[in-house]
Amino acid sequence: MIDLEFDFEESRWQLALKNYNCADKISAAQLLTLLEDAEESQVEEALDTLLEKQISLDISDLPKFSASGASATRLMLEEKLVRMDQLEDGLEENDPLRLYLQELSQNPRTGTLIDEMLPHAVSCAREYVGKGVLLLDLIQEASLGLLQATERLDGKEDCLWYMHQFLARAVFMQARACGVGQRLRQALEDYRAVDEKLLTELGRNPTIEEIAEAMHICVQEAGLVAETLDSVMLLNRVHKPEPEEIPQEEDQAVEDTAYFQMRQRISELLSVLPEEDAKLLQLRYGLEGGLPMKPEQVAAKLGLTKDEVISREAAALAKMRQQ
């Protein structure tokens, strides 16, 4: 079984967010696994940190989940009406959502930024229909995002970003309430077990298609699980628990010497590379003290494409092996 537990002072999500900067995106699936056992207050703190650092919450990799009972029926109706562009006409006359939309369309324009952007809150909310949250709730969340944006920032683009983030938060919280985080954790366990089983049987690393077939899921789902597993394993490798016993001075001196020699050897190997390639490897493997970064994160940092990062990383490692 894969060990996804951590034992250090800073929480898992705090360590993860250290690797992200303004305008970066973080995977909602990864964040769910990091916050699975967290208390509600910690979840709110993590989401507030995203807003403060202006890190976008990317919910595109969240597996589809559904409600039950009356909520499920209502969600299906809203998704159908939005898809057919018949939202107001398809709702009953006394439906709260229909009444709200009618009231919004009849309100006189005052010329304020909030007034100008409020219809956009409805448009943004419609984009999140079918993701497990009722449309009226989505509109309210988008409106809260708009209000917060006008209190902190200026400009329509800022307002749109805040509205989308509040909508993503609503979907994220609903996914967590529906147990998506627990299912993701189990999927990580299953993926690792299947990967190891196929490696033994085939005598080589299995393809993502072979893993997907063995897990009875589609290739896209398997790819999302693989990316999330990669992120969690990177965190686990970098941040190992400190040993409880304090080493003796002589043992510590040996460890310090070994660490120094290792760092010196790494510096020597990096020195044979062009400066940008050395920087690429430092970011990719967390050699500067931070967490290892994914290829797309390194690409954003260095102004490269993901494919360029992957190819240059392979070439740089091959050159270092020759030293």
C-alpha positions in Angstrom: 0.0 0.0 0.0 1.3 3.4 -0.9 2.2 5.6 2.0 0.4 8.9 1.6 0.8 10.1 5.2 3.0 13.0 6.2 4.6 13.9 9.5 5.9 17.4 9.8 5.0 20.7 11.2 3.6 22.3 8.1 0.5 20.8 6.6 0.6 19.1 3.3 -1.4 21.8 1.4 0.9 24.5 2.8 4.0 22.7 1.5 2.3 22.2 -1.8 1.3 25.8 -2.2 4.9 27.0 -1.6 5.6 25.7 -5.2 2.9 28.0 -6.7 3.0 31.6 -7.6 0.5 34.2 -8.8 -1.4 33.2 -11.9 -0.4 29.5 -11.5 -3.0 26.8 -11.4 -3.4 24.0 -8.9 -5.1 20.7 -9.6 -8.4 20.3 -7.6 -7.9 16.6 -7.5 -4.4 17.0 -6.0 -5.7 19.5 -3.4 -8.5 17.2 -2.5 -6.1 14.4 -1.6 -4.0 16.8 0.4 -7.1 18.0 2.4 -8.9 14.7 2.7 -8.3 14.4 6.5 -8.3 18.1 7.2 -10.8 19.9 9.3 -13.3 22.3 7.7 -11.4 25.3 9.0 -8.2 24.1 7.3 -10.0 23.6 4.0 -11.3 27.1 4.2 -7.9 28.4 5.1 -6.4 26.6 2.1 -8.9 28.0 -0.3 -8.5 31.5 1.1 -4.7 31.1 0.6 -5.4 30.5 -3.1 -7.3 33.7 -3.3 -4.7 35.7 -1.5 -1.9 34.3 -3.7 -4.2 34.5 -6.8 -3.6 30.8 -7.6 -6.4 29.4 -9.8 -8.2 26.3 -8.7 -8.4 24.0 -11.7 -11.4 21.7 -11.3 -11.1 20.2 -14.8 -9.5 17.0 -13.4 -12.2 16.3 -10.8 -14.0 13.1 -11.5 -17.7 13.4 -12.2 -19.9 13.1 -9.1 -23.6 13.3 -8.5 -26.1 14.1 -5.8 -29.0 11.9 -4.9 -32.8 12.3 -4.5 -34.5 15.6 -5.4 -31.2 17.4 -5.8 -30.1 14.9 -8.5 -33.3 15.4 -10.4 -33.0 19.2 -10.2 -29.4 19.1 -11.3 -30.3 17.0 -14.4 -33.1 19.4 -15.2 -30.9 22.5 -15.0 -28.2 20.9 -17.1 -30.7 20.0 -19.8 -32.3 23.4 -19.9 -28.9 25.2 -20.0 -27.8 22.9 -22.8 -30.9 23.6 -24.8 -30.8 27.4 -23.9 -34.3 27.2 -22.5 -33.5 28.0 -18.8 -36.3 30.5 -18.0 -38.9 29.0 -20.3 -38.4 25.5 -18.9 -38.9 26.5 -15.3 -42.2 26.8 -13.5 -43.5 30.4 -13.0 -43.0 30.4 -9.2 -39.5 28.7 -9.4 -37.0 30.7 -7.3 -34.4 30.6 -10.0 -36.8 31.9 -12.6 -38.0 34.6 -10.3 -34.4 35.7 -9.5 -33.4 35.8 -13.2 -36.5 37.9 -14.0 -35.8 40.3 -11.2 -32.2 40.6 -12.3 -33.3 41.4 -15.9 -35.7 44.1 -14.7 -33.4 45.9 -12.3 -32.5 49.4 -13.4 -28.9 50.0 -14.3 -26.9 52.3 -11.9 -23.6 52.3 -13.7 -21.6 50.7 -10.9 -19.1 48.0 -11.6 -21.1 45.5 -9.6 -24.2 46.4 -11.5 -22.4 46.1 -14.8 -20.8 42.7 -13.9 -23.8 41.1 -12.2 -25.2 39.6 -15.5 -21.7 38.1 -16.0 -22.2 36.3 -12.7 -25.1 34.5 -14.2 -23.2 33.7 -17.4 -20.2 32.3 -15.4 -22.5 30.3 -13.2 -24.1 28.7 -16.3 -20.7 27.3 -17.3 -20.5 25.3 -14.1 -24.0 23.7 -14.5 -23.7 19.9 -14.4 -20.8 19.9 -11.9 -22.9 18.9 -8.8 -24.0 22.3 -7.6 -27.5 23.9 -8.1 -27.5 26.9 -10.4 -29.0 29.3 -7.9 -26.2 28.4 -5.5 -23.7 28.9 -8.2 -25.1 32.4 -9.0 -24.9 33.3 -5.3 -21.3 32.1 -5.2 -20.4 34.1 -8.3 -22.0 37.2 -6.8 -20.0 36.8 -3.6 -16.9 36.6 -5.8 -17.9 39.7 -7.6 -18.5 41.5 -4.3 -15.1 40.5 -2.9 -13.4 41.5 -6.2 -14.8 45.0 -6.1 -13.7 45.4 -2.5 -10.1 44.4 -3.2 -9.4 45.1 -6.8 -10.4 47.1 -9.9 -11.2 46.0 -13.4 -13.5 43.6 -15.1 -10.9 40.9 -15.6 -10.3 40.8 -11.8 -14.0 40.4 -11.3 -14.3 37.6 -13.7 -11.3 35.8 -12.1 -12.9 36.1 -8.6 -16.2 34.9 -9.9 -14.7 31.8 -11.5 -12.7 31.1 -8.4 -15.7 31.2 -6.1 -17.6 28.9 -8.5 -14.6 26.5 -8.5 -14.6 26.6 -4.7 -18.3 25.7 -4.6 -17.7 22.7 -6.9 -14.6 21.7 -4.9 -16.5 21.8 -1.6 -19.4 19.8 -3.0 -17.0 17.2 -4.4 -15.4 16.9 -1.0 -18.8 16.6 0.7 -19.7 13.8 -1.8 -16.5 11.8 -0.8 -14.6 12.4 -4.0 -11.4 12.9 -2.1 -11.7 9.5 -0.5 -12.4 7.9 -3.9 -9.4 9.6 -5.3 -7.2 8.3 -2.5 -8.5 4.8 -3.2 -7.9 5.3 -6.9 -4.3 6.2 -6.1 -3.9 3.0 -4.1 -5.4 0.9 -6.8 -3.3 2.5 -9.5 -0.1 1.8 -7.6 -1.1 -1.8 -7.0 -2.0 -2.4 -10.6 1.2 -0.7 -11.8 3.3 -2.9 -9.6 1.4 -6.1 -10.6 1.7 -5.4 -14.3 5.4 -4.5 -13.9 6.0 -8.0 -12.5 3.9 -9.8 -15.0 5.1 -7.9 -18.1 8.7 -7.4 -17.1 8.5 -3.7 -18.1 6.7 -0.5 -17.2 3.0 -0.9 -18.3 1.5 1.7 -20.6 -1.3 3.9 -19.3 -3.7 2.0 -21.6 -2.8 -1.3 -20.0 -3.3 0.2 -16.5 -6.6 1.7 -17.5 -7.8 -1.7 -18.8 -6.7 -3.5 -15.7 -8.5 -0.9 -13.5 -11.6 -1.0 -15.7 -11.5 2.8 -16.3 -11.0 5.0 -19.3 -7.5 6.1 -20.4 -8.3 9.7 -19.5 -9.3 8.8 -15.9 -6.1 6.7 -15.6 -4.0 9.7 -16.8 -5.6 12.0 -14.2 -4.9 9.5 -11.4 -1.3 9.1 -12.7 -0.7 12.9 -12.6 -2.2 13.2 -9.1 -0.1 10.2 -7.9 3.0 11.8 -9.3 2.3 15.0 -7.4 1.7 13.3 -4.1 4.7 11.0 -4.5 7.0 14.0 -5.2 5.8 15.6 -2.0 6.4 12.4 0.0 9.9 11.9 -1.4 11.0 15.5 -0.6 9.5 15.9 2.8 10.4 12.8 4.8 9.8 12.8 8.6 12.7 13.7 10.7 14.1 10.9 12.8 13.1 11.0 16.5 16.6 10.3 17.8 19.1 13.1 17.7 22.3 11.8 16.2 25.6 12.0 18.1 28.0 14.7 17.1 30.3 12.4 15.3 27.4 10.8 13.3 26.1 14.3 12.5 29.6 15.3 11.3 29.6 12.3 9.0 26.1 13.1 7.7 27.1 16.8 7.2 30.2 15.8 5.3 28.2 13.3 3.1 25.6 16.0 2.4 28.2 18.5 1.5 29.9 16.1 -0.8 26.6 15.2 -2.5 25.8 18.9 -3.0 29.2 19.6 -4.3 28.9 16.7 -6.8 25.5 18.0 -8.0 27.0 21.5 -8.5 29.9 20.0 -10.5 27.5 18.1 -12.7 25.2 21.1 -13.2 28.2 23.2 -14.1 28.7 21.3 -17.4 25.3 22.4 -18.6 24.1 25.7 -20.1 22.7 28.0 -17.4 19.1 27.6 -18.5 19.3 23.8 -18.5 20.9 23.8 -15.1 18.1 26.0 -13.8 15.5 23.7 -15.5 16.9 20.7 -13.5 17.0 22.6 -10.3 13.3 23.5 -10.6 12.3 20.1 -11.9 13.9 18.2 -9.0 13.7 20.8 -6.2 17.5 21.2 -6.0 17.1 24.8 -4.7 15.3 23.8 -1.6 11.7 23.9 -2.9 9.4 21.1 -4.0 10.0 19.4 -7.4 8.0 20.9 -10.1 6.0 19.3 -12.9 7.1 19.9 -16.5 4.3 22.4 -17.1 5.2 24.4 -14.0 8.9 24.6 -15.1 7.7 25.5 -18.6 5.7 28.5 -17.2 8.7 29.6 -15.1 11.2 29.5 -18.0 9.0 30.5 -20.8 9.2 27.2 -22.5 6.6 24.6 -23.7 6.0 21.4 -21.8 7.5 19.3 -24.6 10.6 21.5 -24.6 11.1 21.0 -20.9 10.8 17.2 -21.3 13.2 17.0 -24.2 15.8 19.4 -22.6 15.6 17.5 -19.3 16.3 14.2 -21.0 19.2 15.7 -22.9 20.7 17.4 -19.8 20.5 14.2 -17.8 22.1 12.2 -20.6 25.0 14.7 -20.7 25.4 14.6 -16.9 25.6 10.8 -17.0 28.6 11.0 -19.2 30.6 13.0 -16.6 
